[in-house]
């Protein structure tokens, strides 16, 4: 595994998302003040509905990136050219199909949104069409970024995306403040997305100019492998949409558009943290792909253990931070009337933790190209998710939606990950998998309980001061406990040595 490139990818992802998170919070607060919570709910709801059309992509990008690892490693430019040419054709077709299906769905919008209950003065169909154009544009010119991912250069994409987010939010909010026009707000996003894709395309054309040369037909063995993975990824795409894309639809259907808007604030905080720290782990995927091509199972397992430990550490202290900082932060950011009850927060935090802990397993599974073997698992998980979410939302209200998501995750934790990652890639037994997984869960719950207990003993009248105190507790208590418990382990010493080496280089610079 190329540690240097992985480090650059991880650090760029981390810094980029820190900037994005700060801008995102400011932008959402201004958005609510200018347009209101119902607009925010509509924004979140359409984001989920439009994400359904992503199923059409069928995982073409993931399948092609996997097949790029080996030719990039060997310097096989002809195969790379053939793969990129195939990718371009596939994404052009996908853009057309997404547009066509999206337009067909317009007559069905009233069955999802009760127009008679919408109090804002807005043309919902026009808003939907603008969302549709945005997703179609996301497929045009975007395929070339795959070569940067496969060549362990995702830090370039991260830096460009950070620039895009800063420019996007500044321009959107500037014109929203001047005009209060939601349509213009969405049009600006479309324009900025096109500019970002053009910038990435220009960089690839400059550094990998050979990809624009005439390419030979793709080798049948490779094309068959891609098609096989695409067929499997179709199930993963459907499952992924139902799991991540239906929460707002269920909330809107059973609890109303205002509830969607209130949850959207919590979702922004949680998804920002998830993206921020998830990028650090996901940045390792290309390096993992190269490693699995070259190394044996024992070496791969040792790397897996180290990354999983880092994943646990990140998931634990960030999850604890969500638990004890969320409420006072919401009070400062938006006001006390935007708070949800504690049970919702507890369920959201545990759901965040279990999703964060998936990253290591998912990265190894994706890097190894394991899509076909567990193609039916996402269907089982997504079916469980929607059934249990509907059952529990009727019983518990809002917490029930996310409890359904947690329960459905058992399909991965109890079947897919032990069988297709732990056993297939590392030839390890199931008993060790469950002991290690449950140990991490129990430890997270204990650390969260201790941190929350200490927080509840230190209450001050100032919300701002309370946020500072709670952030310090989230940074200190979980990390001290983890250091005390793991400082003698091989995993801990590895990252300790890595940190010391990085510190020495920094001092010399």
Protein Blocks (a to p, Z undefined) as FASTA:
>chain_A
ZZklmmmmmmmmmmmmmmmmmmmmmmmmmmmmmnojklmmmmmmmmmmmmmmmmmnnomm
mmmmmmmmmmmmnopaklmmmmmmmmmmmmmmmmmmmmmmmmmmmmmmmmmpcfklpmbd
cdfklmmmmmmmmmmmmmgoklmmmmmmmnopmmmmmmmmmmmmmmmmmmmmmmmmmnop
aklmmmmmmmmmmmmmmmmmmmmmmmmmmlmpccddddfklmmmmmmmmmmmmmmmmmmm
mmmmmmmmmmmmmnojklmmmmmmmmmmmmmmmmmmmmmmmmmmmmmmmmmmmmcfklmm
mmmmmmmmmmmmmmmmmmmmmmmmmmmmmmmmnopklpccfklmmmmmmmmmmmmmmmmm
mmmmmmnopaklmmmmmmmmmmmmmmmmmmmmmmnommlmmmmmmmmmmmmmmmmmmmmm
mmmmnopafklmmmmmmmmmmmmmmmmmmmmmmmmmmccfblklmmmmmmmmmmmmmmmm
mmmmmmmpmklmmmmmmmmmmmmmmmmZZ
